[in-house]
Structure formats: structure tokens, C-alpha cells
Amino acid sequence: MTEPTAPDKKPFLYVVVCAAGVARDVGKLITAAQEANWDVGVIATPQGLGFIDATAIEAQTGYPIRSAWRSPGDPRPLPPADAIAVAPATFNTINKWAAGISDTLALGILCEAYGMGIPTVALPYLNSAQAAHPAYHQSLDRLRGMGVRFGSCEPHRPRAGGAAERFRWEEALDLLEPLVSTAR
């Protein structure tokens, strides 16, 4: 578990954004988190950058979006995370994360979060053909065993538009609440 936050400092939420059509609406989660008294920083997968309005998100959070490792000696652009929400969490990210693959900044942060005790939740967004793959279920089991909590979004039909209207961004905060209540 993370250390308690100072009374005058808001807890800091990392929102990890993956490459999926619903990512364009990540501002909904940022707004909900800010209304719930979180400061928010966004970490995007390299492919996820193409699905979001970086300028709008940076204006909304007040922080630069991180997608690549910083150079040695460069200042850290975000405070340490008190919690992490992966939204949307794609098939690729879930499987790489469960396997311990750290080939992007986003995955590196997720892989380290377990060892650092940072409460982490994920809102999967994938199609039913991907969800049928045995590796996906094994990955969910492994990540659940690591304490990651998952949202309830049902996989959508392949090539059918993605059911973005059913994606519940605020569910990330609901999932985090019991994990961080003692840290706030």
C-alpha cells in the first residue's frame, strides 16, 4: 500500500491510456477523478498517443503526457503515483503486463507498480474474438492474483464499432475506492 498522503496534498492518479477507440474520451475519467479530489497525470502507450487529444489532456491535467522514458538526469514530470487506472486496457497491454514485459514506459510503470504496492485497476476494452484467446484469461488470472481489480466492460463484437457508449470510465474510481481509502 502507498504511504498516506499529506493532508494538504491531493493523491495522485496515473491514468494509463492504451490504443483503443474509446481512448478519445479519457477526459471523462480525468474529470471524474479531479471531482473526487485526485490530481491526475496521463501515461499513454506509444500507439495510444494517436487515439487521444494530447493538447486537451495536458490542459485538463496541467501535466505533460508521458509516453517515453526520460533521459538520465531529466526531472520527473509527474509526482509518484498513489494509484493507477489503466483505461482503456487493451488485449495487448493486459497480456504483456501479465507476462512482465516492460517494452514501453506504460508497461514499465505497470510492471513496477506491483512491487511498489501501488493500487491498480484496469478497464478492459477488447473484442470478443480477442477475449476468447486462452492467453487473455490466463493474464487476467495472473493480474488478479497480483491484486489488480478489473472493470465490468463486456467485450464487443469484432469490427462492430466497439460499443463505446457502454464503457464506464468512472468505474475505475469505484474500483479504487476500497483500495485507497486508508491512504487518503
Secondary structure by P-SEA (a helix, b strand, c coil): ccccccccccbbbbbbbccccccccaaaaaaaaaaabbbbbbbbccccccccaaaaaaaaacccccccccccccccccccccccccccccaaaaaaaaacccccaaaaaaaaccccccbbbbbccccccccccaaaaaaaaaaaaacccccccccccccccccccccccaaaaaaacccccccc
